[in-house]
């Protein structure tokens, strides 16, 4: 009976294999064409090939559906060194998780919670009010209290492996630096956690119990109404990111909420050693009375003391502008630079990492940072990545996943702050970093 | 003394339950009407009154589950807000839920039905009336509400949907995925095709379903088929011997 899982995997593998074949063809076509071209034409052609490959990847991900949307998100956010063409195509595939219709929602609720929605809840809106990671969210009530019921599309968890297979194949061939196995492992681990709503329930409760701030609201999980694929929690009333901005909030309001987001990140990092690692603006609810709601704890990252110590040390060094060889050593300790001769390592730091971390550390150089004034922050970051990409030196074999996740999350927040045109006070964060 | 309608109904259900239990344990062939009567606590003449033969029990079972399915659908307050596709899908899914309780029994019915010599296929088809009635009603409402245009061969649609229903049950019987996830996806995808048929943009949906079937089943059966061929293994073994000699 149990043999169904490997065979299913194999058959999915067949589709995956087909996609890989297509990618291979597309890639070699580009190589052949390029051999006879001038330099500019080569670049143009490379761009074309990349776009073509990206398209094939997305096409195949489209047929695989399910988990791949989530992978695309993870990759788009986690691998900033990917060519832009990939990211463009990947971002198109966002939010295309198959919808769960009324027939299916009844079935899932009955299967998971033992009764039909109308038997479990006082009221249940069979029309979803929002998309969630790998599923959708329905509004329900019990004893007059509003609840958010997140429901996962059936069978999604099973598709992680083979969908990742396609992506791994594609990325290993086209991402500069080659070896991304450990990063993909990290992404896979995050995804496996994310499809298990029981883990999300635990994480949410951890934040609920430990993130102590009068203005930050975490939903309360209803354990008896939650399973691996259904997650019920209290409903947080408020505006989403776009709604908030559409209401033309005052500068004070903008600063206030950005500050809460920024501070809650550092509180998580240093007080709880866990961060909400999904910097999607949809995970924040702008509530009344200046309160900020944090939702969707599917993607969190636990960090240990050792990491925090080196992370802090590095940031202090960068803020204090100690000399490059010292910083290089710290990056090497963090496993962000491959061990090599001191000169090679220093060269790598100065050529590849330094241009990026100079931009990155700007935020912490004064008491506050004005994203309205520096509204080119992400653009400069992105252009620098593109510059660095062109250098032949970019062979990174080692990368600290913890570091990548923390940075990726922060950068995600910064691009939100940019859109909010907010000024943040960084003194609290700096104090924590220098603890 | 005249037996009231509801008492009659109760006795019928009791006999059906006993029949399902006995047939699950002993198999359809080995369970006699006499034993079923004993299990249900009714006399022999009584059971023959209700069911002159065993086939009629199968027929009554399928019909009974459809009646119960109909009751569940009636209890859905906002059923009128469901699209035609959602209504039909709910019908299929709800019926499967009832079958789940008696899965082994339903497996027996289906295997008899799918064995040509048994002739039970006709028997299942005898019980389709209730089903086609429900489907007709849903179709009529959708046409009247102008959700869909009146399809050509409308009168055949319920019949076709019944055939589809039998196919779904057959699929489910063979499904060994966790929580019958494959069946859920199969229904969701194939209902997409039916919806597309009714709204006439079928191509895209057919390829979705095709993809699902291909991924989940065709390749794995091909795989099974190819491993059955021992010839390749023989060659490998021979090659192994040659290499080991070196």
Interface residues (C-beta under 8 A of the other chain):
Chain A: X1 X2 X3 X4 X5 X7 X8 X10 X11 X12 X13 X14 X15 X63 X98 X101 X102 X103 X104 X106 X107 X110 X111 X116 X118 X126 X154 X155 X158
Chain B: X72 X75 X76 X77 X78 X81 X82 X83 X85 X86 X87 X88 X89 X90 X93 X97 X176 X177 X178 X179 X181 X182 X184 X185 X188 X191 X211 X214 X215 X216 X217 X218 X219 X220 X223 X224
